[in-house]
């Protein structure tokens, strides 16, 4: 099979080749994400410590902290990325979301990404995914009714702010992944992941 995908447009700075400052950020990403390796999304920014530090801070506070469940945040990023055609983010965040599938269903082999529009997901999740996807892809079309739906589903104002922050975050994630042309991390494809 021939791979027609262009190589990454920026240097992929591997851990051993990174500056001490970048290695420290890499260490934070691995510890916070509970991964034994540095994701390509970070490595493609490893030649610019200032950019990497800022983007990591935004990702960490928006995706890993807050009140909205991690699985819902991952599903939003997966859905927007899939809709936009950002293969790297759709695949990576789909894997992360699927790794949490047992939070939704104990059924053997259940993958939450395959049921993103299904009633197996709580109504609040489906509404949040729809509205946050709309906010990411068609920002100007978000209405007061969209916000009211989120509040009616039981989301607090702080949680709605987090959901809208996912729309902003996924745009940054998709832009960097698409512009750089990075490939999915081989480690994410390992069966034990």
C-alpha angles and dihedrals in degrees: 000000000000118000108220094180113116118240120260110290092218130050115273102227108206120208097256091050096047126104116254089256092053092044089056090054091046089052090053092050093050093046095045094044092041092232127140091216141045114258117238088238088068096037092058087061096043095105090063111054094181093055093042093050093050095045092046091050091052093046093046096049095041102040105026103035134053138054103290111097115259093234091058092049090050091049091052092051091045093050097046091045092050092048092048094045097242098151097186095054095038091052097041097044091041088057091048092048093046090051086064095046093116088070086069104031137004090207111130112257093009113157115191092208090063090056101042092126095037128108087239084084115073114260089242091058093049091049093047092049092049096047096042090048089051090049092051098044103030106019097169092057095062109113139190086259090062091054091045090053090054092050091047088054088060102259115146122226090259090052092048088052089052091050091052089047088058088058089054094043095051090053089056093044093049094045094053094042094048097042093049095044094223121176127227112276112260088221091063090058093056112114093232092058 
